[in-house]
Amino acid sequence: MDYSKMGGAKQPKNTPKHAEHNAYGTDKTPYGKKDPKAELLARMKAAAKKGK
């Protein structure tokens, strides 16, 4: 009996079972679009001030 032909196909190794919702290359986060560090720091400082 050839057991290799029974059941579903095996999933390739080291691959995720699903795609990440925030993966690069999607509409939400396209390739090459990174926020500048200065903009990030400004947002962080504004959030810190808002919390006080």
N, C-alpha and C positions, 0 to 999 in steps of 0.2 A: 504494500500500500504506500502511495506517495503522499506523505503528510505535508509536503511543501506546497501542494496545490489546494489544500483545505484552508478555509477561513479567508479573511480579508488580507489585503496587501499590507506589508509592514511599513511603518512610517520611517522615513530616512532618519538616521541618527543625527543628533545635535541640531535639530531644527525645532523651532517653537511650534506649538499646536495651534497658535492663533497669531494674527498680526497685531502689533502694538497700536493703540489708538493715537499716539502722538509720535509716530515714527517719522523720520525725515523723508521727504519726497512726497508727502501727502499735501492736501490743500491747506491744512492747518499750519504745517511747518514745511514749506518748500525748501529745496536745496539752496544753499547760498544765502539764505536770509537769517542772519544772526543779529540779535540786538547789540548795538555798541555798548561797551562796558560802561562808558560814562552815563549813558541813558539808564542802564541797570542800576548804577549807584545812586542816581538821582531818584529813581523810583523807590529804592530801599530807604533812602534818607527821608523821603516824604512819608513813607509808611511808618517809619520809626517816630517821626514827629507827631503824626496823627494819633498814634497809640498813647502818647504821653498826656 
